[in-house]
Amino acid sequence: DACVKEGQLALASSYFQRMVDEGATPDMVAFTILISGCARQGEMSKAVQHLEMAKSFALVPDATCYNAFLAGCAQRGDLGEAV
């Protein structure tokens, strides 16, 4: 969360991937942090990838996660992506 808050999305993604590579199972909070960071930086394709990855871990995105995603769509004026 600290990396994302400081605008270090690449570093946060690197730590996340390292965690997964080492066998840890991420939770929805970890995905929401990454999705929020992607959305804030306008990297919606990466946000979508993280949403799909969360589902591959059998996680169900919650309202907080979808709100972060939708905020990114709204920020870009891309309501089509939100649907």
PAZAPA-4460 file (N, C-alpha, C; in steps of 0.05 Angstrom, whole numbers, plus 32768, in hexadecimal, padded with zeros to 4 digits):
% residues 83
    n_x    n_y    n_z   ca_x   ca_y   ca_z    c_x    c_y    c_z   seq   type   mol
   8011   7FE8   8000   8000   8000   8000   8011   8019   8000     1      D     A
   8027   8018   800F   8039   8030   8010   8044   8036   7FF4     2      A     A
   804D   8022   7FE6   8058   8027   7FCB   8043   8034   7FB9     3      C     A
   802B   802A   7FB9   8015   8035   7FA8   800F   8052   7FB0     4      V     A
   800E   8057   7FCA   8008   8072   7FD4   801D   8086   7FCB     5      K     A
   8036   807C   7FC8   804C   808D   7FC0   8050   808E   7FA2     6      E     A
   803D   8082   7F93   803E   8082   7F76   8052   806E   7F6B     7      G     A
   805B   805B   7F7B   806E   8047   7F72   8060   802D   7F6A     8      Q     A
   804E   802F   7F56   803E   8018   7F4E   804F   8001   7F44     9      L     A
   8064   8007   7F35   8076   7FF2   7F2A   8083   7FE3   7F41    10      A     A
   808B   7FF1   7F56   8098   7FE4   7F6C   8083   7FD3   7F7B    11      L     A
   806B   7FDD   7F7F   8056   7FCE   7F8C   804F   7FB5   7F7C    12      A     A
   804E   7FB7   7F62   8048   7FA0   7F51   805F   7F8B   7F53    13      S     A
   8077   7F95   7F55   808E   7F83   7F57   808D   7F73   7F71    14      S     A
   8087   7F81   7F87   8085   7F73   7FA1   806E   7F5F   7FA0    15      Y     A
   8057   7F67   7F94   8040   7F56   7F92   8048   7F3C   7F83    16      F     A
   8054   7F40   7F6C   805C   7F28   7F5C   8070   7F17   7F6A    17      Q     A
   8082   7F23   7F78   8095   7F13   7F88   8087   7F02   7F9E    18      R     A
   8073   7F0E   7FAA   8063   7F01   7FBF   8056   7EE8   7FB2    19      M     A
   8049   7EEC   7F9B   803B   7ED6   7F8D   804F   7EC1   7F85    20      V     A
   8066   7EC9   7F7A   807A   7EB6   7F70   8085   7EA5   7F87    21      D     A
   8086   7EB0   7F9F   8090   7EA2   7FB6   807B   7E91   7FC4    22      E     A
   8063   7E90   7FB8   804E   7E7E   7FC2   8039   7E89   7FD4    23      G     A
   803B   7EA3   7FD9   8026   7EB0   7FEA   800D   7EB4   7FDA    24      A     A
   7FF6   7EB1   7FE7   7FDD   7EB6   7FDA   7FD3   7ED2   7FE1    25      T     A
   7FD1   7EE3   7FCE   7FC8   7EFF   7FD4   7FAA   7EFF   7FDB    26      P     A
   7FA3   7F13   7FEB   7F87   7F16   7FF2   7F7B   7F2D   7FE1    27      D     A
   7F61   7F32   7FE5   7F54   7F47   7FD5   7F5E   7F62   7FDC    28      M     A
   7F68   7F66   7FF5   7F73   7F80   7FFC   7F8C   7F86   7FEB    29      V     A
   7F9D   7F73   7FE8   7FB5   7F77   7FD7   7FAD   7F7E   7FBA    30      A     A
   7F9A   7F6F   7FAF   7F91   7F75   7F94   7F84   7F91   7F93    31      F     A
   7F74   7F98   7FA6   7F67   7FB2   7FA6   7F7B   7FC9   7FA7    32      T     A
   7F90   7FC5   7FB6   7FA6   7FDA   7FB7   7FB2   7FDD   7F9B    33      I     A
   7FB8   7FC7   7F8E   7FC4   7FC9   7F73   7FB0   7FD5   7F5F    34      L     A
   7F97   7FCC   7F60   7F83   7FD7   7F4E   7F7F   7FF4   7F52    35      I     A
   7F7F   7FFD   7F6B   7F7C   8019   7F71   7F93   8029   7F66    36      S     A
   7FAB   801F   7F6A   7FC3   802C   7F5F   7FC3   802E   7F41    37      G     A
   7FBB   8019   7F34   7FB9   8019   7F17   7FA5   802D   7F0E    38      C     A
   7F8E   802E   7F1B   7F78   8040   7F14   7F81   805D   7F17    39      A     A
   7F8F   8063   7F2D   7F98   807E   7F32   7FAC   8088   7F1D    40      R     A
   7FBC   8075   7F13   7FD0   807C   7EFF   7FC6   8079   7EE3    41      Q     A
   7FAC   8072   7EE0   7FA0   806F   7EC5   7FA8   8056   7EB6    42      G     A
   7FB2   8043   7EC4   7FBA   802A   7EB8   7FA4   8015   7EBB    43      E     A
   7F8E   801A   7EAD   7F76   800A   7EB0   7F7A   7FEE   7EA6    44      M     A
   7F8A   7FEA   7E91   7F8E   7FCF   7E87   7F9C   7FBE   7E9C    45      S     A
   7FAE   7FC9   7EAC   7FBA   7FBB   7EC2   7FA6   7FB6   7ED8    46      K     A
   7F95   7FC9   7EDD   7F80   7FC5   7EF1   7F6E   7FAD   7EEA    47      A     A
   7F67   7FAC   7ED0   7F57   7F95   7EC7   7F66   7F7B   7ECB    48      V     A
   7F7F   7F7B   7EC4   7F90   7F63   7EC8   7F90   7F5A   7EE5    49      Q     A
   7F92   7F6D   7EF8   7F92   7F66   7F14   7F76   7F5B   7F1D    50      H     A
   7F61   7F67   7F12   7F46   7F5C   7F18   7F44   7F3F   7F0F    51      L     A
   7F4D   7F3A   7EF7   7F4C   7F1E   7EEC   7F5E   7F0C   7EFC    52      E     A
   7F75   7F15   7F04   7F87   7F05   7F14   7F7B   7EFE   7F2F    53      M     A
   7F6D   7F11   7F3B   7F60   7F0C   7F55   7F4C   7EF5   7F52    54      A     A
   7F3D   7EF6   7F3C   7F2A   7EE1   7F37   7F37   7EC6   7F33    55      K     A
   7F50   7EC6   7F28   7F5E   7EAD   7F24   7F67   7EA1   7F3F    56      S     A
   7F68   7EB1   7F54   7F6E   7EA8   7F6E   7F55   7EA1   7F7E    57      F     A
   7F3E   7EA0   7F6F   7F24   7E9B   7F7B   7F1B   7EB0   7F8F    58      A     A
   7F25   7EC8   7F8A   7F1D   7EDF   7F9B   7F06   7EEE   7F8D    59      L     A
   7EF4   7EF9   7F9D   7EDD   7F08   7F93   7EE2   7F25   7F99    60      V     A
   7EE5   7F36   7F84   7EE9   7F52   7F88   7ED1   7F5D   7F98    61      P     A
   7ED7   7F6F   7FAB   7EC2   7F7A   7FBC   7EBC   7F97   7FB2    62      D     A
   7EAA   7FA4   7FC1   7EA2   7FBF   7FBA   7EBA   7FD2   7FBA    63      A     A
   7ECB   7FCF   7FCD   7EE3   7FE1   7FCE   7EF4   7FDE   7FB5    64      T     A
   7EF8   7FC5   7FAD   7F08   7FC0   7F95   7EFB   7FCC   7F7C    65      C     A
   7EE1   7FC6   7F79   7ED3   7FD1   7F62   7ED1   7FEF   7F62    66      Y     A
   7ECF   7FFB   7F7A   7ECE   8019   7F7C   7EE9   8024   7F72    67      N     A
   7EFF   8017   7F7A   7F19   8021   7F71   7F1B   801F   7F52    68      A     A
   7F12   8009   7F47   7F12   8006   7F2A   7F01   801A   7F1C    69      F     A
   7EE8   801E   7F26   7ED6   8031   7F1A   7EE0   804D   7F1C    70      L     A
   7EED   8054   7F32   7EF9   806F   7F35   7F0D   8074   7F1F    71      A     A
   7F1D   8060   7F18   7F30   8063   7F02   7F22   8067   7EE7    72      G     A
   7F0D   8058   7EE3   7EFE   805B   7ECA   7EF2   8077   7EC9    73      C     A
   7EE6   8080   7EDF   7EDA   809B   7EDF   7EEF   80B1   7EDB    74      A     A
   7F06   80AD   7EE7   7F1C   80C1   7EE4   7F24   80C4   7EC7    75      Q     A
   7F23   80AE   7EB8   7F2B   80AF   7E9C   7F13   80B5   7E8A    76      R     A
   7EFB   80B6   7E96   7EE3   80BA   7E86   7EDC   80A3   7E75    77      G     A
   7EE4   808B   7E7E   7EE0   8072   7E6E   7ECB   8061   7E7B    78      D     A
   7EB2   8069   7E78   7E9D   805A   7E84   7E99   803F   7E77    79      L     A
   7EA1   803C   7E5D   7E9F   8023   7E4F   7EB0   800D   7E5D    80      G     A
   7EC7   8015   7E67   7ED8   8002   7E76   7ECC   7FF9   7E90    81      E     A
   7EBC   800B   7E9C   7EAF   8005   7EB5   7E9B   7FEF   7EB3    82      A     A
   7E8F   7FEC   7E9B   7E7A   7FD8   7E97   7E88   7FBF   7E8F    83      V     A
***
